[in-house]
Amino acid sequence: MSYPYQIKTYEEYKDAYRKSVDQPEEFWAEIAESFQWKEKWNKVLESDFRTANTKWFLNAKLNITENCIDRHLYNLGDQPAIIWEPNNPKEKSRTITYNDLYVKVNEFAQVLINNGVKKGDRVCIYMGMVPELPVAMLACARIGAIHSVIFGGFSAQSIADRLQDTQAELIVTCDGAFRGNKEIGLKTLIDNALVACKFVKTVIVLTRTHIPVSMIKGRDLWWEDEIAKVQENEHTFVAPVAVDAEDPLFILYTSGSTGKPKGVVHATAGYMIFAAYTFVNIFQYKQGDVHFCTADIGWITGHTYIVYGVLCAGGTSLLYEGIPNFPDASRLWDIIDKHNVTILYTAPTTIRSLMAFGLEPLKGKKLNSLKVLGTVGEPINEEAWHWYNENIGKGKCPIVDTWWQTETGGAMITNLAGITSSKPGYATLPMPGVQLVLVDEQGKEIEGNDVSGNLCITQPWPSIIRTTYNDHERCRTNYFAIYDNMYFTGDGCYRDENGFYRITGRVDDVLNVSGHRIGTAEVENAINMHSGVIESAVVGYPHELKGQGIYAYVIMEHIHDNKHETKLDILQTVTRIIGPIAKPDKVQFVTGLPKTRSGKIMRRILRKIAEGELNSLGDTSTLLDPAIVEEIKNGRL
Ligand code: PRX
């Protein structure tokens, strides 16, 4: 498959960028011509940031699975679409060709139909990293249903919150998931969530770990039985349902600065085009390449660069079930050699954690198939960048540092492998179609170079967030109402003397822990659920491996003699309410919090204390009780 829109030189990048700014509609329409449509658009773009409304390719009709599968069958039918590597290296890997994927997606689409799923219905998917997870997503897309994948690390309570928001009546899950030496009982977590979600009618359970699960008559069905029923007919074909370009493809929940996660909605056509365009250009994908993205499909990175972007480009996506340090810290390197991986895309936190094992795990590993390396999810420190470059890329693989968000659908600021320059710690330049500005607190543009400000985007791109599910006003106020007529990213950013961008981190109350996005308010709400807690405040602090750690200041009704036990109870409560990913690293018991006279917690002070910057707390005289700051400082962990 060739990509007419693949940028091959720096000049071409500059031309593409210029055209995308001067004539955005022509630019994207030309790219859209390379995709398969059931009906073409009659208008390319309609957008009004003030009401948070953007539409691309108006009135066009398509089905994304035709673009991800059917159109490849003639030329690429026998090419691997997905190479699956299991958690345990002793188990066999699986190769799913485009022909295989076609059969599987059609069969599971028929299973969904048999269970009453229709266009526009929401389907929740809570599975481990098995090939049936992308199959389930694509099967939804084939019939126009909207999938919402829930990350396997979330608790029953978090699942229930998401189910209630989507009102999904069908769930696809696994009996369990293998992760390192752990076995996670996914179906049991679903059972616990469903106590509060009586509207769920059907749970389809794939067998993976064979742990015992309860199967409730009339509600729970085995994936294998449902497929067997479909296979009674030979050659199941489910006609791909034509959806509108703007029909939602999926809902993916992400944390914001308030307690409740938001359901980010992406529209089918714009998301598809930006996913494929960015994939092919950033990684400079060529036929025959094997792309290994280590993210979980439960996050946006997995949606775009394990599933949709790669498959739309007719690429080969390596799907790994396990974790980087199981059975030992050479696992990723073994996978690269075993499957001749050409592109490795991972998070700085993974690089840092593997760095900690030294060079021993790299002994005897060839890594000579690698051509391109990538990072995503958080700023990369220079030390990790150089380690990655020297020891994994052997100094010959460009490293792309891709900045983006759940809300942007695809990568927005990044270098293009081997085409535009890289600079350690910098995402560098915007993708074509992405117009950036830095603004001050008042929203005034900060012009010129060697400046810092809040990162905003002034023009719509095809995969811009369409809405937050069930609550459009929240989408407007969160992203489009902070600064007039701009999308606000929530990130701070520095532009260097050459115009390269470096993301400096969130400026709102959102943390980035091991590349996972977590709202401080969410963690506080969870801590406050503990029966002995009166109040809490959560901030981030620099953490060597995780990027950011979670520091919680907690006021208890009574301080228990055994503080350690109380801390563990609090961690258990957070695990129960959100999931283990949100567990604070440090819990400091305090008798009060620094508040203004109007009762607002001064997080700035708490952040400085957590960071250990005890001498630069600023003016504390306006606090209700300035003495509390001394107490907190003295008790710092
Ligand atoms: O703060 C930025 C950080 O991750 C946030 C988005 O998180 P999420 O929606 O979970 O998506 C992560 C994967 C796309 C951003 O607001 N972030 C993401 N990529 C980078 C980054 N920070 C610095 N450099 C990056 N390359």
Residues whose N, C-alpha, C, O or C-beta is under 5 A from the ligand:
A	BS01	PRX	T301 T375 V376 G377 E378 P379 D401 T402 W403 W404 Q405 T406 E407 A427 T489 D491 I503 G505 R506 G515 R517
